[in-house]
Amino acid sequence: MMLLKYKKYIPLTLMLVVLFLSSCSRNPNSPGNEYAPQMYVSMPYEPYTQVKKNNINPNGMNLRKPPVGTVARKGHYNTTVQNEKGESGLMAYNFPSGPEGLEMAAKVKNPLLSQMPKDSAAIDKYVASEGQPLYERYCKHCHGAGGKGDGKVNEQYKGVANLTVGAQKTNSSGHIYHVITHGKGRMWPHKQIVSPEERWKIALYVHKLQGRLYEVALKNTVAPKKEGEKEEENKEGNTAKTAEKEPEVDKKEH
């Protein structure tokens, strides 16, 4: 009697079960069924969104081919750099955050080295004009003017890295670039405010604070000597030249 009493609800129950099972999917990429698309799908045609066929455009797509002569609009920062031979090198990459990405990034050479001057004085001038202002704008408040981790922020936010000692001193440009991009430890990511080109320039200035700029920028290049060292070297050179001009004379006994 109980079954007969609820007999009229059996078809409805079966329909609900079928509907429930049909809504389940084994495909993890399936977004499921949409029951109110008009609430989040734009009625006007959006160039970068394709929900259904566009009956107005010839190819059925919302995005149309640009007119002949259209000039491509670049982004707000450069993503490539050219060397003296005109060869292009990338300034941005997609290495993931974390230890694995950091290990890969550490092997990347600073792309700005291909267009930097080849003498130490010009390198100093380039880094002072291009890298130092960016460091002072984005890094000085935490790492300090000399990179020793003694910036104003460290007074309240302990744990800022000293970039001039220990393992930090030997970090490559790629390592520094990756940390600026994704952050590390207590340092937050800065990719939203520092462009790829600016990150590489900051890395060069950090090398200067570490005393490794010439080692990184020019292999087998000696850092410029101080005035006192230059004078001493000149004296030694003059003495050597004088010795060469005065040949030894054999003394004869009379």
C-alpha positions in Angstrom: 0.0 0.0 0.0 2.9 2.3 0.8 4.4 1.8 -2.6 1.2 2.5 -4.4 0.8 5.7 -2.4 4.0 7.1 -3.7 3.7 5.5 -7.2 3.0 8.9 -8.8 6.4 10.2 -7.6 8.4 7.4 -9.2 8.7 9.0 -12.7 9.8 12.3 -11.2 12.3 10.6 -9.0 13.7 8.7 -12.0 14.0 12.0 -14.0 15.9 13.7 -11.2 18.3 10.7 -10.9 18.9 10.8 -14.7 19.4 14.5 -14.6 21.9 14.2 -11.7 23.9 11.5 -13.4 24.0 13.3 -16.7 25.5 16.4 -15.0 28.4 14.3 -13.8 31.4 14.1 -16.2 34.7 12.3 -16.1 36.4 15.0 -18.2 38.3 17.2 -15.7 38.4 20.0 -18.4 34.6 20.1 -18.8 33.1 23.2 -17.3 29.7 21.5 -17.0 26.3 22.7 -18.3 25.4 26.3 -18.4 21.9 27.2 -17.3 22.1 31.0 -17.5 24.6 32.0 -20.1 22.9 35.3 -20.8 24.2 36.5 -17.4 27.9 36.3 -18.2 28.1 36.0 -22.0 28.2 39.4 -23.8 25.4 40.0 -26.2 27.6 42.2 -28.5 30.3 40.5 -30.4 33.6 40.5 -28.5 36.8 40.2 -30.6 38.6 37.9 -28.2 35.6 35.8 -27.2 34.0 33.2 -29.5 30.8 31.5 -28.1 28.9 30.8 -31.3 29.3 31.5 -35.0 29.3 35.1 -36.2 26.8 35.4 -39.0 28.1 38.8 -40.1 31.8 38.2 -40.7 32.7 36.0 -43.7 34.7 33.5 -41.7 32.2 33.2 -38.9 34.7 34.5 -36.3 34.4 37.6 -34.1 38.0 38.6 -34.6 38.6 40.1 -38.0 41.8 40.4 -40.1 43.5 43.8 -39.6 43.4 46.2 -42.6 46.4 46.3 -44.9 49.0 48.7 -43.6 48.1 48.2 -39.9 51.0 48.9 -37.6 51.4 46.5 -34.7 51.2 48.1 -31.3 54.0 47.1 -29.0 53.7 46.4 -25.3 54.7 48.9 -22.7 58.1 47.4 -22.3 60.7 45.8 -24.5 60.9 42.0 -24.6 63.9 41.6 -26.9 67.4 43.2 -27.1 69.7 43.4 -30.1 73.5 43.0 -30.0 76.0 44.6 -32.3 75.4 42.0 -35.0 71.7 42.8 -35.0 70.8 39.5 -33.4 67.8 39.5 -31.0 67.8 38.0 -27.6 64.8 37.5 -25.2 64.6 39.6 -22.0 61.6 37.7 -20.6 61.0 34.0 -20.0 58.4 31.8 -18.5 60.3 29.8 -15.9 58.0 28.8 -13.0 58.4 30.1 -9.5 60.0 27.9 -6.8 63.3 26.1 -6.5 63.1 24.4 -9.9 62.5 27.6 -11.8 65.1 29.4 -9.8 67.7 26.7 -10.7 66.9 27.1 -14.4 67.0 30.9 -14.3 70.4 30.9 -12.6 71.9 29.6 -15.8 70.5 32.4 -18.0 72.9 35.1 -19.1 72.0 38.7 -18.8 70.8 39.7 -22.3 71.9 43.3 -21.8 75.5 42.2 -21.8 75.3 41.9 -25.6 74.8 45.7 -26.0 76.9 47.0 -23.2 80.2 48.9 -23.8 83.4 47.0 -23.7 85.5 49.1 -21.4 85.3 49.4 -17.6 84.8 53.2 -17.5 81.8 53.0 -19.9 80.4 50.1 -18.1 80.4 52.1 -14.8 78.7 55.0 -16.5 76.0 52.7 -18.1 75.2 50.9 -14.8 75.2 54.2 -12.9 72.7 55.8 -15.3 70.5 52.8 -16.1 70.7 50.5 -13.1 71.3 52.6 -10.0 68.1 54.8 -10.3 66.0 51.7 -10.7 67.7 50.0 -7.7 67.1 53.2 -5.6 63.5 53.3 -6.7 62.5 49.7 -6.1 65.1 48.1 -3.9 66.9 50.6 -1.6 64.1 50.9 0.9 64.6 47.2 1.8 68.1 46.2 0.9 69.7 49.6 1.7 71.9 51.8 -0.5 74.8 49.4 -0.4 72.8 46.2 -0.7 73.5 45.1 2.9 69.9 44.6 3.9 69.8 47.6 6.2 67.1 49.6 4.5 64.3 51.4 6.4 61.9 48.5 5.8 64.2 46.1 7.6 63.7 48.0 10.8 60.1 46.7 10.9 60.2 43.8 8.5 63.1 41.7 9.6 64.8 39.2 7.4 65.8 41.4 4.4 68.7 39.7 2.5 72.2 41.1 2.5 73.2 41.0 -1.2 76.9 41.4 -0.6 78.0 38.5 1.5 77.8 34.7 1.5 75.8 32.8 -1.1 73.9 36.0 -2.1 77.2 37.6 -3.3 77.7 34.9 -6.0 74.1 34.9 -7.4 73.9 35.2 -11.1 72.0 37.8 -13.1 69.4 35.2 -13.9 69.0 34.3 -10.3 68.4 38.0 -9.3 66.0 38.4 -12.2 64.0 35.4 -11.1 63.8 36.6 -7.5 62.6 40.0 -8.6 60.0 38.4 -10.8 58.6 35.7 -8.5 59.9 36.7 -5.0 61.7 34.5 -2.6 61.5 34.0 1.2 60.1 37.2 2.6 60.5 39.2 -0.6 57.3 39.6 -2.6 57.1 39.4 -6.4 57.7 42.6 -8.3 56.9 41.6 -11.8 53.8 43.8 -11.8 55.8 47.0 -11.3 59.3 46.2 -12.7 59.6 45.5 -16.4 61.9 42.6 -17.7 64.4 45.1 -19.0 64.5 47.0 -15.7 65.0 43.7 -13.8 68.1 43.0 -15.8 69.5 46.5 -15.3 68.9 46.1 -11.5 70.8 42.8 -11.6 73.8 44.6 -13.1 73.8 47.2 -10.4 73.5 44.5 -7.7 76.7 43.0 -9.2 78.4 46.4 -8.8 77.4 46.4 -5.1 78.8 42.9 -4.8 82.1 44.0 -6.4 81.5 41.5 -9.3 80.4 43.9 -12.1 83.5 43.5 -14.3 83.6 39.7 -13.7 80.1 39.5 -15.0 80.2 42.1 -17.7 83.6 41.4 -19.2 85.5 38.1 -18.8 89.1 38.5 -18.0 88.8 42.3 -17.6 90.6 44.0 -14.8 88.8 46.7 -12.8 90.0 50.3 -13.3 92.9 51.1 -11.0 92.9 54.0 -8.5 95.0 57.1 -9.1 97.7 56.0 -6.7 98.0 52.6 -8.3 98.2 54.2 -11.8 101.1 56.5 -10.8 103.0 53.6 -9.2 102.4 51.5 -12.3 103.7 54.4 -14.5 106.8 54.7 -12.4 107.5 51.0 -12.7 106.9 51.1 -16.5 109.3 54.1 -16.9 112.0 52.4 -14.9 111.7 49.3 -17.0 112.0 51.3 -20.2 115.1 53.1 -18.9 116.7 49.8 -18.1 116.0 48.6 -21.6 117.6 51.7 -23.2 120.9 51.3 -21.1 122.5 48.0 -22.2 124.9 46.4 -19.9 128.7 47.1 -20.6 131.2 44.5 -19.7 133.8 46.0 -17.4 137.4 45.4 -18.4 140.3 45.3 -16.0 143.0 47.8 -16.8 
